[in-house]
Structures are given as C-alpha cells and as structure tokens.
Amino acid sequence: MRPIARFTRLAGAWWHCPSTEDLRKVRETMKGVVFNLLEDAVAREHGLLAWDGLLEMAGLEGAYTSLGSYPDSEVIRLIDAASIVLGVSAGEVLRWFGRSAIPLLFERYEKFFTPHVSAQSFVASINDVIHPEVRKLYTGAACPHFHFHDLEDGRTGLAYKSPRRMCQLAHGFIEGAADHYGNRVAIEHLSCMQHGHPVCRIALDWTP
C-alpha cells in the first residue's frame, strides 16, 4: 500500500465506497481483536497518526477491547476510508490487512504456527484447529468456514461463504502465511459473492 499520510489531512471527510455497499446491510458483530490487529498493522507500517486520522475520517472513536463485540459496519467504514484515501479498491485494502496481520498473529498466538512447517499445512488447519481455538479465546466469534477440495488441474480449491463477503481478507491471510513459512502460492479467484455468485471459489497453486 502507498503511504497513509493523507489520512491526517483528509480527516473529517467521508464517502461511501460502492464496492462494499452490500456489506453495510450486514448486522453481525466482529470481535475487537480484529480492530486491534488493524490498528497495529496501520500503526506499524504508517504510524499512529495514520490510525488516528483514519478513525476520524470514518467517524469512529476507536475504543476497541479485544474481547468486545462491535458492528461489522465499523470495520467496513475503516476499510472504505482507507480505500478512498489511497485510491485503491476495498479488496486491495483487505488483502493488505490480511497479509500484514499474519506477523502480528504470530506474535500473539505462536502456538497456532509452530506445529506446521509449511503455509499449506497451516492454512489447511484453519477449520479444525485454529477457528475452534479462536472461539475458546473469544466467545461468540463468528469465524467463516472454508471448504478445501482438490481441483482437476491439481490445484487446491477453497470455497468461502460468509455474509461479510471478505474473501479478499482470506486471500491476504494466505499470502501472509506463505510469507511466514517462506513458501510461494498463486491465488486465482474463480467466482466471488461480490459479483453475485452464491459462494466465493478460490484456486491455490502451492509452489513446491
């Protein structure tokens, strides 16, 4: 992502990003730890003033506790604000966030990473190991479900369905996991809920 210095200059201005308009209708809540990760990712790469400017631009107070639950609309407003300021799509912001969050998650929850020697193994453990542990740590956490399957061309298929429609965030997480384990992965979106499909389908090509 390009520098977020303009957050501090454009604070107070607010626009709606059409690409995430449908997400605003979702009435679910998101755990505060997600907001904490976003704050840390922004502050680490662009400084605390960027985070403060982003909050002001989105019209939010930013008092998020890790165990608290907050409307999905608030994280969407933050993503939209970053999208407008940076001149990139909301999907690109989500991908950056997902990728940048992995080192932060490793610092907090190293035990999720140490049993694995590759990103492919780590990603495959999300449903059965990582998400159940997340629900223990954060009661009421609404984790998406990922369905993995083999594709005819040898790639790994990933089906994602969530009312949040944040498959680009999952994309970023996978890229971040590949960075962490020193692997390479080519990611192709075959269908997307943002484009009217009932489920997001992603193809993963892990480089040996």
N, C-alpha and C positions, 0 to 999 in steps of 0.2 A: 504494500500500500504506500501511497505517497504521504508525505508529512501531514499531520493533522493540525498544523499551526493555525489554520484558518478557523478552527473551532472557536478560538478565543476572540476572533474578530467578528464572527458571524453569530455569536451567542445572542439569543433573543429572537432570531428569525426562525420560522418553522414552516416546512412544506410537507405535504403528503406525497409519498412515493407510490405511484400506481402499481408497481410490481408487487407490493405487499399489501395492497388494499384488502384482499380477501382475508388476510391473516388478522386484520383488526377485528373481525367479527368473532374470532375465537375467544371464548370466555374462560379458558383454562388458566391455571396459575403455574408459575415457574419458580423453582427454588432459588433462594437468594444466592446460593453458591455460584450459580451461573452468572449473575450480575457481578459477583466478586471476581470471577475469572475474567470477565470482560473488562472490568476496571483495571485489573492487574496487567492484562495484555496491552491495553491502551497506554497506561502509565509507563510500562516497561519500555515500550517502543517509542512513545511520543511525549511522555512527561505528564505529571499530574495536572498541569494547566489544561492540557488537551481534554482530559476526562471531565474536569470542571466545566469547560466550555461546552462539551457535548451534552452534559446534563442540563445546563442552562438552555441550550438550544432546543432540547427535547421537552423542556418544561417539567423536569423531574427533580426531586430533592436528592435522591441518591443514597438514602439511608437504608442500605440493604444488609440484613444479617443472613448468615449462611443457612440457618435453619428456617428462616421465614419464607413465606409464600407470597408471590407478587404477580399481578396480572401479566399475562403474556404480552399484552399490548405495550407494556413499558419497555421490554427489550426490543420489541419491534420498532418503537419510536426511536430508540437509540441507534438501531441499525439503519433506519431510514435517514436519520440526521447525518450519520457518517457517510451514507451513500450520496446524499446531496452535496455535502461539503467537498468530498473527494472526487465527485464526478464519475463514480463507478456504480455498478449495479448493486442492489442489496445482496444478491447472490455472491458477488465478489467479496463484499464485507463479511458475510457469513463464512465463506471459505477461509479468509484470512483469520478470523476469530478462531475457527476450529483448529487450524494449523498452529496458531500461536498458543492455544490453550494446552496442547499436549505437554510441553515442558513444565508448565505450571501445575498440571495434574500430576506429573511425575514427582514434583517436589512435595506435593501434598499426600499422594497415595502411591508411594513407590511399590507397595505390596501388589498392586494390580499389574505392574510391569515386570517384576523380577522373575516370575515363572516362565516367561516367554523369551525366546531367542530370535524371534522374527516378528515383523509387523503383521504378517498374515495370520500367525497364531494368536497374536494379541487381539486383532480385530475379530477373529472367529469366536473369541471368548466373551464378547460383549453381552450377548443374551443370557448365557448360562452362568457366568461368573461375576462380571463387573456390574451389570444392572441390578442383580439381587443384592449385592453388597451396598450399592448406592442407596437402594430402598431401605436397607437397615440403618444406614447413616442418616438419611434424610427422609423421614416418614412422610408418605404422601407424594414422593417424587414420581412424576409421570414420565417414565422412560419410554421412548419409542421401541418398537420391536423390529428387528432386522431378520429377514429370511434369506439364508445363504443357500445357493444351489449351483451345480455345475452347468455351464453353458456348452453347447455343442462344439464351439470353436476352442474349447479348452480353458476359457476364462472363467472366473468366479462371478456368478450373478448375485446381486444384492437387491432385494425388494424392500422398499421402505414405504410405510404408510403412517401418516400422523396428521391430525388436524392442523398442526403448526406448519406443515409443508416446508420444512427446513432441510431438505436433502442436501443443500449446498453446505450446511454446517457439518453433516456427516462426511461429505466429501473432504472438507478441511481436516476433520479429525483423522481420516485415513491417511491423508498426505502427511500430517504431523506425526502419526505413528511410524510411517515409512522413514521420515527424517530421524526419528528417535533411534530406530534399530538399524539405520544405515542401509535401508532397502530402497528399491525403486518400484513404483506402481503407476501404471497408466490407467486412468479413470475415464470411462465414457458413459454419459447419461443417455439411456435408450428411450426413456419416457419420463415425464415429470408431471406431478399433480398441479404445478403452477401453470401447465399448458393444457389442463383439462383432463388429464389421464387419471384413472382411479387409483393408481399407485405409481411411485417412483421406482424405476428399474435402472440399476447401475451395473456396468460390467467392469470388473477389476482384473487387470493383467499384471500379475506379480512377476518381476524380473528375477530369474534365479541368481 
